[in-house]
């Protein structure tokens, strides 16, 4: 701030007031020579720390120069902050996150079909996108040709029970029923896939009556196999088509081999996704 003084001085004035720090410039008074005398400028400065002038001394000093102490010594009002910021600081308000965009509804299309047997050429539903990856038809056709030849009946599968693990669309199990299997157990953990893809495919092909659906994780199914399949015994065929790169095949096949689902003549069909698709058929 600046005020006018009636006593001009040319040099800075330094004072040592007892307990105050020495050589702290309290006033600086200056004037310039001119044809017309100009009033000097007095600059009054102080610090907020404890080594400055006491408030009473400041008040007396200001009154001596004819200034209103209330005007110069009043504390500035605290800065204004938004109401939301204050509430957050006190813990009574929470930051409002923008609502998440709803995911688009899952849809299906008909790009698969049954390749052989009673339901040959019937179209099957499959999910759009990469949620479920059904076995490629050329791979499925080659796999069933191998199974039919291995079971001694090239024209069809021998009657028996099939366990379709990671069934997804049900394409593999439906192919098995179409080619001669008497019953298929489908294991699929996704409820939407079961209700909107697998079950409609079984109804469309007419195989719902000879199918049993287990909406459960494959690992849980294998751990409680007897609870799920009862005393029906082992399966004649087991297909293992898990999501690629998401399953440890060594652990999975070890779990299958120790379960009561395996019989003396069980065929296991597994599809291994490497650089090329490898079809692996085991007779236990």
C-alpha positions as a LaTeX table, in Angstrom:
\begin{tabular}{lrrr}
\hline
Residue & $x$ (\AA) & $y$ (\AA) & $z$ (\AA) \\
\hline
Unk1 & 0.00 & 0.00 & 0.00 \\
Unk2 & 1.16 & 3.60 & $-0.44$ \\
Unk3 & 0.52 & 6.74 & 1.65 \\
Unk4 & 1.78 & 10.33 & 1.49 \\
Unk5 & 4.26 & 11.68 & 4.06 \\
Unk6 & 5.09 & 15.30 & 4.83 \\
Unk7 & 8.76 & 14.61 & 5.68 \\
Unk8 & 10.73 & 13.42 & 2.65 \\
Unk9 & 13.90 & 11.42 & 3.22 \\
Unk10 & 16.27 & 10.16 & 0.56 \\
Unk11 & 17.57 & 6.96 & 2.17 \\
Unk12 & 15.83 & 3.78 & 3.36 \\
Unk13 & 15.10 & 3.78 & 7.06 \\
Unk14 & 16.04 & 0.63 & 8.99 \\
Unk15 & 15.02 & 0.06 & 12.60 \\
Unk16 & 15.88 & $-2.43$ & 15.32 \\
Unk17 & 13.01 & $-2.69$ & 17.78 \\
Unk18 & 14.14 & $-4.86$ & 20.68 \\
Unk19 & 13.10 & $-8.41$ & 20.03 \\
Unk20 & 12.50 & $-7.82$ & 16.34 \\
Unk21 & 15.00 & $-9.05$ & 13.78 \\
Unk22 & 17.60 & $-6.40$ & 12.91 \\
Unk23 & 17.94 & $-4.83$ & 9.54 \\
Unk24 & 14.39 & $-5.67$ & 8.45 \\
Unk25 & 13.21 & $-2.83$ & 6.23 \\
Unk26 & 10.09 & $-1.44$ & 7.81 \\
Unk27 & 9.82 & 1.73 & 5.76 \\
Unk28 & 11.35 & 2.99 & 2.57 \\
Unk29 & 10.88 & 6.67 & 1.79 \\
Unk30 & 11.97 & 8.15 & $-1.49$ \\
Unk31 & 11.57 & 11.33 & $-3.46$ \\
Unk32 & 12.86 & 12.55 & $-6.77$ \\
Unk33 & 14.21 & 16.07 & $-7.47$ \\
Unk34 & 11.85 & 17.92 & $-9.73$ \\
Unk35 & 10.88 & 21.43 & $-10.65$ \\
Unk36 & 7.62 & 20.82 & $-8.80$ \\
Unk37 & 7.98 & 19.14 & $-5.44$ \\
Unk38 & 6.35 & 15.73 & $-5.33$ \\
Unk39 & 5.23 & 14.08 & $-2.14$ \\
Unk40 & 7.39 & 11.09 & $-1.20$ \\
Unk41 & 5.99 & 7.55 & $-1.24$ \\
Unk42 & 6.02 & 5.57 & 1.97 \\
Unk43 & 5.92 & 1.81 & 1.55 \\
Unk44 & 4.89 & $-0.06$ & 4.68 \\
Unk45 & 5.67 & $-3.78$ & 4.75 \\
Unk46 & 5.50 & $-6.53$ & 7.34 \\
Unk47 & 5.55 & $-10.30$ & 7.47 \\
Unk48 & 3.01 & $-12.71$ & 8.88 \\
Unk49 & 5.70 & $-14.50$ & 10.89 \\
Unk50 & 6.23 & $-13.91$ & 14.59 \\
Unk51 & 9.34 & $-11.74$ & 14.08 \\
Unk52 & 7.40 & $-8.74$ & 12.70 \\
Unk53 & 5.65 & $-5.86$ & 14.51 \\
Unk54 & 3.02 & $-6.70$ & 17.07 \\
Unk55 & $-0.52$ & $-5.89$ & 16.09 \\
Unk56 & $-0.79$ & $-3.07$ & 18.66 \\
Unk57 & 2.40 & $-1.44$ & 17.38 \\
Unk58 & 1.13 & $-1.70$ & 13.82 \\
Unk59 & $-2.09$ & $-0.01$ & 14.87 \\
Unk60 & $-0.25$ & 2.88 & 16.59 \\
Unk61 & 2.06 & 3.29 & 13.63 \\
Unk62 & $-0.84$ & 3.54 & 11.20 \\
Unk63 & $-2.70$ & 6.01 & 13.42 \\
Unk64 & 0.44 & 8.18 & 13.57 \\
Unk65 & 0.27 & 8.58 & 9.81 \\
Unk66 & $-3.44$ & 9.30 & 9.84 \\
Unk67 & $-4.52$ & 5.91 & 8.50 \\
Unk68 & $-7.43$ & 3.75 & 9.59 \\
Unk69 & $-5.98$ & 0.59 & 11.21 \\
Unk70 & $-9.19$ & $-1.37$ & 10.63 \\
Unk71 & $-8.83$ & $-0.86$ & 6.92 \\
Unk72 & $-5.26$ & $-2.12$ & 6.67 \\
Unk73 & $-5.07$ & $-4.73$ & 9.43 \\
Unk74 & $-8.31$ & $-6.57$ & 8.76 \\
Unk75 & $-7.74$ & $-10.14$ & 7.61 \\
Unk76 & $-8.82$ & $-10.97$ & 4.06 \\
Unk77 & $-11.88$ & $-13.22$ & 3.79 \\
Unk78 & $-11.16$ & $-16.88$ & 3.09 \\
Unk79 & $-11.28$ & $-17.83$ & $-0.58$ \\
Unk80 & $-14.61$ & $-19.08$ & $-1.80$ \\
Unk81 & $-14.84$ & $-22.71$ & $-2.76$ \\
Unk82 & $-17.59$ & $-24.63$ & $-4.43$ \\
Unk83 & $-20.13$ & $-26.36$ & $-2.24$ \\
Unk84 & $-19.32$ & $-29.77$ & $-3.70$ \\
Unk85 & $-15.60$ & $-29.33$ & $-2.96$ \\
Unk86 & $-16.32$ & $-28.35$ & 0.65 \\
Unk87 & $-18.59$ & $-31.34$ & 1.14 \\
Unk88 & $-15.98$ & $-33.70$ & $-0.29$ \\
Unk89 & $-13.34$ & $-32.20$ & 2.06 \\
Unk90 & $-15.53$ & $-32.79$ & 5.10 \\
Unk91 & $-16.37$ & $-36.30$ & 4.00 \\
Unk92 & $-20.06$ & $-35.57$ & 3.52 \\
Unk93 & $-20.01$ & $-35.57$ & $-0.23$ \\
Unk94 & $-18.93$ & $-38.12$ & $-2.78$ \\
Unk95 & $-17.63$ & $-37.46$ & $-6.24$ \\
Unk96 & $-20.28$ & $-38.23$ & $-8.81$ \\
Unk97 & $-19.06$ & $-40.59$ & $-11.47$ \\
Unk98 & $-20.62$ & $-40.40$ & $-14.89$ \\
Unk99 & $-23.00$ & $-43.30$ & $-15.47$ \\
Unk100 & $-21.56$ & $-46.22$ & $-17.37$ \\
Unk101 & $-22.83$ & $-46.70$ & $-20.85$ \\
Unk102 & $-25.11$ & $-49.73$ & $-21.00$ \\
Unk103 & $-23.64$ & $-52.68$ & $-22.83$ \\
Unk104 & $-25.32$ & $-53.47$ & $-26.13$ \\
Unk105 & $-27.68$ & $-56.44$ & $-25.93$ \\
Unk106 & $-26.18$ & $-59.75$ & $-26.98$ \\
Unk107 & $-27.43$ & $-61.03$ & $-30.31$ \\
Unk108 & $-27.25$ & $-64.24$ & $-32.32$ \\
Unk109 & $-26.94$ & $-65.26$ & $-35.93$ \\
Unk110 & $-27.20$ & $-68.52$ & $-37.89$ \\
Unk111 & $-23.80$ & $-69.32$ & $-39.35$ \\
Unk112 & $-23.51$ & $-72.94$ & $-38.16$ \\
Unk113 & $-25.22$ & $-76.06$ & $-39.37$ \\
Unk114 & $-25.45$ & $-79.76$ & $-38.60$ \\
Unk115 & $-23.16$ & $-81.62$ & $-41.00$ \\
Unk116 & $-24.50$ & $-85.17$ & $-40.92$ \\
Unk117 & $-27.20$ & $-87.54$ & $-39.67$ \\
Unk118 & $-30.87$ & $-86.93$ & $-38.96$ \\
Unk119 & $-30.61$ & $-83.12$ & $-38.57$ \\
Unk120 & $-28.22$ & $-82.61$ & $-41.48$ \\
Unk121 & $-28.15$ & $-79.05$ & $-42.92$ \\
Unk122 & $-30.25$ & $-77.59$ & $-40.11$ \\
Unk123 & $-29.01$ & $-74.11$ & $-39.16$ \\
Unk124 & $-27.87$ & $-73.45$ & $-35.59$ \\
Unk125 & $-27.78$ & $-70.25$ & $-33.58$ \\
Unk126 & $-24.46$ & $-68.84$ & $-32.39$ \\
Unk127 & $-23.63$ & $-65.59$ & $-30.57$ \\
Unk128 & $-22.37$ & $-62.61$ & $-32.51$ \\
Unk129 & $-18.93$ & $-61.43$ & $-31.46$ \\
Unk130 & $-16.27$ & $-63.44$ & $-29.67$ \\
Unk131 & $-18.16$ & $-64.46$ & $-26.51$ \\
Unk132 & $-18.41$ & $-68.05$ & $-27.71$ \\
Unk133 & $-16.14$ & $-69.62$ & $-30.31$ \\
Unk134 & $-17.80$ & $-72.70$ & $-31.82$ \\
Unk135 & $-15.71$ & $-75.39$ & $-33.42$ \\
Unk136 & $-15.04$ & $-74.71$ & $-37.10$ \\
Unk137 & $-17.24$ & $-76.86$ & $-39.31$ \\
Unk138 & $-14.34$ & $-78.31$ & $-41.28$ \\
Unk139 & $-12.70$ & $-79.35$ & $-37.98$ \\
Unk140 & $-15.96$ & $-80.74$ & $-36.61$ \\
Unk141 & $-16.55$ & $-82.79$ & $-39.75$ \\
Unk142 & $-13.03$ & $-84.25$ & $-39.68$ \\
Unk143 & $-13.31$ & $-85.05$ & $-35.96$ \\
Unk144 & $-16.56$ & $-87.00$ & $-36.37$ \\
Unk145 & $-15.19$ & $-88.89$ & $-39.36$ \\
Unk146 & $-12.27$ & $-90.02$ & $-37.19$ \\
Unk147 & $-14.58$ & $-91.02$ & $-34.33$ \\
Unk148 & $-16.88$ & $-93.02$ & $-36.58$ \\
Unk149 & $-13.96$ & $-94.87$ & $-38.13$ \\
Unk150 & $-12.38$ & $-95.52$ & $-34.72$ \\
Unk151 & $-15.63$ & $-96.93$ & $-33.31$ \\
Unk152 & $-15.92$ & $-99.38$ & $-36.19$ \\
Unk153 & $-18.97$ & $-97.77$ & $-37.85$ \\
Unk154 & $-17.88$ & $-95.32$ & $-40.58$ \\
Unk155 & $-21.46$ & $-94.41$ & $-41.51$ \\
Unk156 & $-22.54$ & $-93.29$ & $-38.03$ \\
Unk157 & $-21.59$ & $-93.22$ & $-34.37$ \\
Unk158 & $-22.31$ & $-96.26$ & $-32.26$ \\
Unk159 & $-25.17$ & $-95.64$ & $-29.77$ \\
Unk160 & $-23.97$ & $-94.33$ & $-26.46$ \\
Unk161 & $-23.80$ & $-91.38$ & $-24.06$ \\
Unk162 & $-21.88$ & $-88.21$ & $-24.90$ \\
Unk163 & $-20.52$ & $-85.56$ & $-22.50$ \\
Unk164 & $-20.04$ & $-82.17$ & $-24.16$ \\
Unk165 & $-17.79$ & $-79.99$ & $-21.93$ \\
Unk166 & $-17.70$ & $-76.24$ & $-22.66$ \\
Unk167 & $-20.65$ & $-76.89$ & $-24.95$ \\
Unk168 & $-21.47$ & $-73.26$ & $-25.89$ \\
Unk169 & $-23.84$ & $-73.43$ & $-28.85$ \\
Unk170 & $-24.21$ & $-77.21$ & $-28.45$ \\
Unk171 & $-22.90$ & $-77.73$ & $-31.98$ \\
Unk172 & $-20.73$ & $-80.74$ & $-31.07$ \\
Unk173 & $-23.31$ & $-82.48$ & $-28.89$ \\
Unk174 & $-26.09$ & $-81.89$ & $-31.43$ \\
Unk175 & $-23.86$ & $-83.35$ & $-34.15$ \\
Unk176 & $-23.35$ & $-86.39$ & $-31.93$ \\
Unk177 & $-27.10$ & $-86.95$ & $-31.46$ \\
Unk178 & $-27.74$ & $-86.42$ & $-35.14$ \\
Unk179 & $-25.17$ & $-89.10$ & $-36.00$ \\
Unk180 & $-26.45$ & $-91.76$ & $-33.61$ \\
Unk181 & $-25.73$ & $-90.99$ & $-29.94$ \\
Unk182 & $-28.61$ & $-91.80$ & $-27.63$ \\
Unk183 & $-28.08$ & $-89.07$ & $-25.00$ \\
Unk184 & $-25.88$ & $-85.97$ & $-24.52$ \\
Unk185 & $-25.00$ & $-84.03$ & $-21.35$ \\
Unk186 & $-24.18$ & $-80.38$ & $-22.11$ \\
Unk187 & $-22.03$ & $-78.41$ & $-19.63$ \\
Unk188 & $-22.12$ & $-74.63$ & $-20.15$ \\
Unk189 & $-21.65$ & $-71.97$ & $-17.46$ \\
Unk190 & $-23.12$ & $-68.92$ & $-19.29$ \\
Unk191 & $-26.87$ & $-68.65$ & $-18.50$ \\
Unk192 & $-27.52$ & $-66.40$ & $-21.50$ \\
Unk193 & $-25.90$ & $-68.87$ & $-23.89$ \\
Unk194 & $-27.96$ & $-71.68$ & $-22.36$ \\
Unk195 & $-31.29$ & $-69.82$ & $-22.59$ \\
Unk196 & $-30.82$ & $-67.96$ & $-25.88$ \\
Unk197 & $-28.57$ & $-70.27$ & $-27.90$ \\
Unk198 & $-28.18$ & $-73.84$ & $-26.63$ \\
Unk199 & $-31.76$ & $-74.61$ & $-25.63$ \\
Unk200 & $-33.29$ & $-73.05$ & $-28.81$ \\
Unk201 & $-30.87$ & $-75.13$ & $-30.91$ \\
Unk202 & $-31.96$ & $-78.31$ & $-29.15$ \\
Unk203 & $-35.62$ & $-77.41$ & $-29.60$ \\
Unk204 & $-35.10$ & $-76.55$ & $-33.28$ \\
Unk205 & $-33.35$ & $-79.86$ & $-34.02$ \\
Unk206 & $-35.84$ & $-81.87$ & $-31.94$ \\
Unk207 & $-33.17$ & $-83.20$ & $-29.57$ \\
Unk208 & $-34.25$ & $-81.56$ & $-26.31$ \\
Unk209 & $-35.82$ & $-84.77$ & $-24.98$ \\
Unk210 & $-32.53$ & $-86.69$ & $-25.19$ \\
Unk211 & $-30.42$ & $-83.82$ & $-23.77$ \\
Unk212 & $-29.46$ & $-82.80$ & $-20.23$ \\
Unk213 & $-28.10$ & $-79.30$ & $-19.65$ \\
Unk214 & $-25.82$ & $-78.45$ & $-16.70$ \\
Unk215 & $-25.41$ & $-74.69$ & $-16.17$ \\
Unk216 & $-22.22$ & $-74.87$ & $-14.16$ \\
Unk217 & $-18.46$ & $-74.42$ & $-14.51$ \\
Unk218 & $-16.69$ & $-77.44$ & $-15.97$ \\
Unk219 & $-14.29$ & $-77.58$ & $-13.01$ \\
Unk220 & $-17.20$ & $-77.78$ & $-10.56$ \\
Unk221 & $-18.95$ & $-80.35$ & $-12.71$ \\
Unk222 & $-15.88$ & $-82.60$ & $-12.70$ \\
Unk223 & $-15.42$ & $-82.22$ & $-8.94$ \\
Unk224 & $-19.04$ & $-83.30$ & $-8.30$ \\
Unk225 & $-19.50$ & $-85.61$ & $-11.26$ \\
Unk226 & $-21.42$ & $-88.28$ & $-9.35$ \\
Unk227 & $-23.82$ & $-85.68$ & $-8.01$ \\
Unk228 & $-24.60$ & $-84.42$ & $-11.52$ \\
Unk229 & $-24.78$ & $-87.67$ & $-13.49$ \\
Unk230 & $-25.92$ & $-89.99$ & $-10.71$ \\
Unk231 & $-25.26$ & $-93.70$ & $-11.04$ \\
Unk232 & $-25.53$ & $-93.80$ & $-14.81$ \\
Unk233 & $-21.85$ & $-94.69$ & $-15.05$ \\
Unk234 & $-19.19$ & $-93.48$ & $-17.44$ \\
Unk235 & $-19.64$ & $-91.85$ & $-20.83$ \\
Unk236 & $-18.86$ & $-93.41$ & $-24.19$ \\
Unk237 & $-17.68$ & $-90.09$ & $-25.65$ \\
Unk238 & $-16.35$ & $-86.91$ & $-24.06$ \\
Unk239 & $-15.66$ & $-83.76$ & $-26.08$ \\
Unk240 & $-13.37$ & $-81.08$ & $-24.60$ \\
Unk241 & $-13.48$ & $-77.76$ & $-26.47$ \\
Unk242 & $-12.56$ & $-75.02$ & $-23.96$ \\
Unk243 & $-11.86$ & $-71.37$ & $-24.76$ \\
Unk244 & $-8.35$ & $-71.27$ & $-26.19$ \\
Unk245 & $-5.52$ & $-69.87$ & $-23.99$ \\
Unk246 & $-7.86$ & $-69.76$ & $-20.96$ \\
Unk247 & $-7.43$ & $-73.36$ & $-19.81$ \\
Unk248 & $-4.44$ & $-75.40$ & $-18.70$ \\
Unk249 & $-4.94$ & $-78.55$ & $-20.77$ \\
Unk250 & $-2.62$ & $-80.60$ & $-18.57$ \\
Unk251 & $-4.58$ & $-79.81$ & $-15.41$ \\
Unk252 & $-7.92$ & $-80.24$ & $-17.17$ \\
Unk253 & $-7.13$ & $-83.63$ & $-18.73$ \\
Unk254 & $-5.68$ & $-84.84$ & $-15.44$ \\
Unk255 & $-8.92$ & $-83.91$ & $-13.69$ \\
Unk256 & $-10.97$ & $-85.72$ & $-16.35$ \\
Unk257 & $-8.83$ & $-88.86$ & $-16.21$ \\
Unk258 & $-9.34$ & $-89.18$ & $-12.43$ \\
Unk259 & $-13.11$ & $-88.70$ & $-12.55$ \\
Unk260 & $-15.68$ & $-91.51$ & $-12.65$ \\
Unk261 & $-16.81$ & $-90.20$ & $-16.04$ \\
Unk262 & $-14.13$ & $-92.25$ & $-17.80$ \\
Unk263 & $-14.82$ & $-95.85$ & $-18.72$ \\
Unk264 & $-12.73$ & $-98.59$ & $-20.33$ \\
Unk265 & $-13.89$ & $-97.73$ & $-23.84$ \\
Unk266 & $-14.40$ & $-93.97$ & $-23.56$ \\
Unk267 & $-13.36$ & $-91.85$ & $-26.52$ \\
Unk268 & $-12.11$ & $-88.34$ & $-25.67$ \\
Unk269 & $-12.20$ & $-85.71$ & $-28.40$ \\
Unk270 & $-10.16$ & $-82.57$ & $-27.64$ \\
Unk271 & $-9.37$ & $-79.64$ & $-29.91$ \\
Unk272 & $-6.01$ & $-78.01$ & $-29.20$ \\
Unk273 & $-5.47$ & $-74.51$ & $-30.59$ \\
Unk274 & $-1.85$ & $-74.08$ & $-31.52$ \\
Unk275 & $-0.44$ & $-72.62$ & $-34.75$ \\
Unk276 & $-2.68$ & $-75.10$ & $-36.48$ \\
Unk277 & $-5.73$ & $-76.82$ & $-35.08$ \\
Unk278 & $-4.88$ & $-80.29$ & $-33.74$ \\
Unk279 & $-7.61$ & $-82.90$ & $-33.39$ \\
Unk280 & $-6.79$ & $-85.39$ & $-30.66$ \\
Unk281 & $-8.84$ & $-88.53$ & $-30.10$ \\
Unk282 & $-8.07$ & $-90.89$ & $-27.19$ \\
Unk283 & $-9.64$ & $-94.23$ & $-26.41$ \\
Unk284 & $-9.35$ & $-94.74$ & $-22.63$ \\
\hline
\end{tabular}
